[in-house]
Amino acid sequence: MPATLSARPMPQRPANGLLAWEATIGYLRLQYRLDASLTLRAVAAGSVISWNAYAVWGQNTELVTDKPSMTTALRDLWSVVDRKHVIFESREAMLRRPSNYSDDEWLDAATRNVFNQMIELFQVACAPAWTLTLIYEPVEIADVRFQARLMTERDSLNMLGQGATLQAACRDLLRVTAQMHIQRRKRQTSENEVQK
């Protein structure tokens, strides 16, 4: 009778590229006991939005700039990190890598929907120039793992959304921005009526 070999099943690959980035940043924090974060920054100038991405852990910082989409920024950032650093110590851990995801696999559908609504609102309410900064840190308090901050040049506004997920942080920031836009429109309507 042949001997029974015990083998653990391989862990599943994260469902999308952003979850893989979250797993990678979490791995850096747990495995190496380093503060680690992932930052995305969108800078709008009229209808053009350029994306920057930063990964920071311990004394290491890697970045990519002036990318046409968030997907491209995340993909290119991993290429830089993977080329310059050995992050994962085991084959199982390597499944966390944010690589080999197609363009439509970087966000889940619900998050992509909220994210796109938020960007569309920014283009209407904050044009022509605004900056969105998204930060992920694997901290103990789940509700602040993601921060979404909007800064506008026109009104010198600085608004913050937070949540345990990117979707929750974007939804929070979307709500705050929509309220600001509605209040601004009401003021403009009142001022126009007074001028008549």
N, C-alpha and C positions, 0 to 999 in steps of 0.2 A: 504494500500500500504506500503510495507516494506521500511524502511529508506535506502538511498543509502550510502554505506560505501566508503569513499575515501581511496584508498590505492595506494601508489607509487609502480611501478614495481621494483623488486629487480634488482640491477645492475648486469651486466654480469661478470662472473668470467674471469680473464685475460686469453688470448688465450694460453699462455705457462708459464712455471715456471719462466723463467727469467723476463718476464713482471710482474708476480706476485711479484717477489723480488723488481723490480723497484717501483711498486705501494706501497709496504710495506715501503721501504726506503723513498719514497715521503710522505707517511702518517706520518711517524715519524717526518719528517721535518716540515710539515704543522700543524699537530695536536698538537705537543709538542714544536714547535719552537726550535728544536735542529738541530745542524749540524749532518748529517747522511750520511753514505756511505757504499757501498758494495765493497769488494775487493776479487778478485780471483787471486791466484798465482799458476802457473804451474812451476815445477822444473824438468828439464830433466837431466838424468844421463844415457847416452847411449840410449837404446831403452825404458827405464822405465821413465814414466812421473808421478809424484805425484802432487796432487792438495791440496791446502789449501784455506780456505774461511774465511773471516772476515766480521762481521757486526759491525759497530760502530755508536752509536748515543749518543750524550751528553757524560756522564761519563761511559757509558756502552760499553763494547767490548766483543763479543762472537766469538769464532773461532773453526774451526776443521782443522786438519792437516793430511797429508799423506793419502789422499783418492785416489782411482785408476782412478777416472774420475771427470770431472767438474760437471756432473749430481749428482754423489754421494756426492760431497762436498756441493753443494747447498742444497740438500735434508737433509743431516745430520746437516748442519748449522741451517736450520729452526727448526729441532727437538730440538736442544740445546736452541735456542731462545725461542721457544714456551713452553718448559719445565720450563724455568727460569723466564720468563717475561710475563706480560699481556700487550699486545701491543694495541689491538683493543678495542674500547669502544662501538661498536655497531655491530649488526648482519650483517648489510650491509657492514661495513668496513671489517669484517672477511672474506668476499669473496675475498679480496685481498691476503689472505695468500698463500705463496708459498708451498702448500702441496697438496697431492693427485694427482700429475702429474706422468704419466708413464715415463719411460726412454726416449722415443722419443718425449716427450712433453715439454722439457725444453728450446728448441730453435725452431724457425720457420725454415722451410726447407732451405730458402735462406741464412739465417744467419749460419745455421749448415754447409752448403756447403762452404761458404767463410772461416768459422772458421777451418774446416778440411783441406782446402787447405793451410791455413796459418801454421797450425801445421806441415803438411807434408813438407812444405818448410823449416821450422825451423830445422826439423830433418835432412834435406839434407845440408842446408847452414850453420848451426850453430853447428852441432854435434862436440863433444859428449855432451857438457853441455851448457844449456841455461836456462834462467828464463823469463817467461812471466807474467806480472802483468796487470790485468784488473781492472779498478776502475770505479764504477758508483757513481756519486753524482748528486742529483736533483738540479742543479744550474740554474740560469736564462738564461745563454747563452747556447742555445741548442747544439751548435757545440762542446762543451767541456764536455758534460755530461758523455761521456765514454772516457777513456784514455786507450790505450793499449801500454805497454812499454816492449820492448825486450832488455835483457841484455845477452851478450855472454861472456864466459870466454876466448875463443880462441883468439878473436880479440879485446877484451875489448870494444865492441860496446855497445851503449846505444841508441836505436831508439824508436821513439814515433809515435803513430797514434792516432788521435782524431776523434770524431764524435758524432752526436746526438743519434746514436744507436750503439749497439755492432757491428752490421754488418758494419756500416760506419767506425768505429774505426779500426776494423780488416782489412777491405779493404785498408785503408790508410796505416796501418803498413805492410800489405802484399806487397803493391806497393813499399814502401821504402826498405823492405828487399830483394825483387826480384831485384831491381836496384843495391843494394850493392852486391848481389851474382853474377849478370852478370858482374859487373865491376871487381870483384875479379877473376872470371874465365878468363876474357880478360887479366888481368895482368899475371895470371899463364901461359896462352897460350903464351904470348909474352916472358916471362922469359924462358919458355921451348924451344922456337925457338932460342933465343939468346944462350942458352947453347949448342945447337946442333952444 
